[in-house]
Amino acid sequence: MQLDALLILAVVMFCAGLMVAITRKNAIMVLIGIELMLNAANLNLVAFSRFDPQALQGQIFTLFVITVAVAEAVVALALAFKVYHYFQTVDLDKISTLKK
């Protein structure tokens, strides 16, 4: 694949993730949008690393980003489950306070 095709794909992925994160009111969908944006950034890192065979920094940095994204997803889903347990909804507009 050529570099420009990979970059266009990454832009489309990032824009789709941004639109999901901005327009959705469901907390789970917002998290999915953020993960899509992180994967678009990873695609950029791997694409640029692929076209410089001597440099593996992009691929190594992608592994770190994936690790952080997994940790973020686990913590965010745990928080979403606790919020759902307390408020009986994950709609971000209906969650007005976190006080008991």
N, C-alpha and C positions, 0 to 999 in steps of 0.2 A: 504494500500500500504506500501511497505517497504521503508526504508530511501534510500537505494542505488538506487532503481528505480526512486525515485523523484530527486535524485542528478544527475543521468544520463540524465534524461529529461531536467533538468536545464542546464547541460553542452551543450546538443544539441541545446537548445534554444539560449544560449549565443553565441555559435559558429555560428549559423545561422544569428543572429543579427549582429555579428561582420563582417561576410562576406558581408552582405547586406550593412553595413555602409562603408566598405572599397571599395567595387567594384562598387557600383552604383554611377552615376554622377548626378542623379536627387536628388534635395534637399529633396523632400518629401520622397523618398525611404530611404535616409540616416536617416531621422527622425524616420521612421518606424523601421529601424534597431536598433537605439538607444533605442526606446521604448521596443523592443523585449529583448534587453540586460537587461533593468531595470526589466522587468517581470521575467526574469530568476533569477535575484538576489532576487526578492520578493519570488519566489518559494523556493529558498534556505532558506530564513528566516522563512517562514511558515513551511517548512518541519522540520527544526531543532526545532522550537517551538512546533510542534505537538508531538514530541517524548519526550518532557519534560512537563508533564501536569501542573506543578506548575508555569512554566514561560510563561508569555504572552508577553514578550518583543519583540520577533520576529514578532508577529502579529501586535502589536502596531507600531513598526518601519515600517512595511510594509504599514500601513495606511499613515504614513508620507511620505514614498517614493512615493506612488501612488498620493498623493496630490501635491508633488513637480513635479512629472512627468506630471500631468495634466496642471499645470501652465507653465511648460517648453514647452509642446506641443502647448498651446494656443499662447504663445509669438513667438515660432518658426514659426508657421503657419501664424501668422500675418506678420512677417518679410518676409516669403516666398511670400505672396500675394503682399506685397509692392515691392519686388524685381521683381516679375513677371510683375507687373504693369509698372515698369520703364524699364526693359530690355526685356520684352516680352518672357522670357524663365526662367526656373528654373534649367537649366543645369549648374552645378557648374563650368565646364570648360569654358563656354562662358561668365561668369560673372567675368570680370577682374578688375573692379573698382566700387566703390560705390560713386564716386564724380559725381556731376551734371555737 
